[in-house]
Amino acid sequence: MARVIWRYTLTKHEEKLWQQEELRGWRKAMEGFVEDEAREQGCTKYAIYRRDATLIVKDAVTPLPDTVEAGA
């Protein structure tokens, strides 16, 4: 199986938000969004870059837990 990495480059606005320390929750949400996109595309890893191509985050895509409906 090939190791495919989903690469995401922040927009100018996203990069400004990423730099604000008080927006840690936004960063985690953005990272979750990129991971979801990677998962949907069948990638095994994801990476987030600044606009100048500096790597910010690189991690493995984690499988989603199986959801079981109650009473089914």
N, C-alpha and C positions, 0 to 999 in steps of 0.2 A: 504494500500500500504506500502510495506516494505521500510525502509530507507536504501538504499545501497550506500556505500561510495567507490568511486574509489580511490585507494591508489597508489601513484607513489613515488618511491624512486629515488633520483638523482644518477646518476653515479658519479664516482670520478671526471671526467672532468667537468660535469655539476655543481657539487658542487663548484668547483674552480671558474667557471664563475659566479655562483650565488653570491659569496662573494664579487665580484668586484662592488663597488658602481657605477662606470661609466657605467655599463651594465644594468641599470634599464629597458631599452627597451627590452633587451633579457629576463629578468625575466618575464616581462608582456607577452611576446610571449610564453615563456615556460608554464606559467600559463594558457594561452589560449589553448595551445596544450593539456594540461592535462584535461582542462574542456571539450574540444571537444571529447576527448577519453571517458570521463565519460558520456557525453551526448549520444554518439554512443552506449555505453554499457547499457543505460537505468538507469544510476545511478542518484540519486538526489543531491549528494554532492561529492566533491573531496578533496583530501588532498595530499600535497607534503611533503615528509620527506627527511631529510639528511640521509646519509648512517649509522649514529649511531642511527637511529630511532627517532631523534628529529623532532617534527612537525614544519614546516616552514609556510605553508599556508593551511587553511581549509576554504572552501566557498561552497555556494550552486551553483548548475548548473542552469544557467539562460536559459530560452527558447529562441530559435532563433526567430527573427521577421519574419513574413510571407513575402515572396518576391513576388511582383506582377510585371509582365513584362508589360512595357509600350505598349499600342496598342493591348493588348490581350483581 
